[in-house]
Amino acid sequence: MRSSVLSLSSARDAFSAVPPLDRAVASALPTRLRPADLLRLTDEGAEDVLTGRYDHLLPQDGIWPGDERWATRLLADDEVDVWLISWTPGKSTELHDHAGSLGALTVLSGALSEFRWNGAELRRRTLTAGDQASFPIGWVHDVMRAPAQSIDTAGSSINVTAQSTGPLEPTLSVHAYSPPLTAMSYYEVTGHGTLRRTRTVLTDQPEGDM
């Protein structure tokens, strides 16, 4: 896992030390946090989960949901929301954006498949344990648990591998959104190769309904 210079517990103090943006620039942005800040927060959150700091927030008895995605907040304030998400096989988020929020993620274990709309088609990439990604405003993607791969996370405090699809061996990722999510729009690719918005929902749930 990449080293981090930010701590979830001291995030506000760290961000307050960032030099102020030009007033004209700052007024045009939805948040004063930058993608690099969100990547650091998700990286720090991933490290904390793996070392057991958030064990009290994990499913009881170590039994991870096997049918639906599961999530819990690690941090919430006026500027940023940080979530831990467990992914299950065959369940995708559908194509969506994050409305007026920037986003980022770090994969803890297993692997995720992301299908991103690049303006002309959906492009797929696989993010494995330790990988990170950030999402600017306007980013439209679908995310799901990737097919089984040989990934070993031995040494962590959580029993996780990507080889099995069992509920005791989850695919986990930490996500951050700034400002915190308030809405998401969903899309479909038309027969003409364009993107069409199908609905917009008010939500504070990460990556769509759990």
Secondary structure by P-SEA (a helix, b strand, c coil): cccccccccaaaaaaaacccccaaaaaaccccccaaaaaaaaaaaaaaaaaccccccccccccccccbbbbbbcccccccccbbbbbbcccccccccccccccccccccbbbbbbbbcccbbbbbbbcccbbbbbcccccccccccccccccccccccccccccccccccbbbbbbbcccccbbbbbbbccccbbbbccccccccccccc
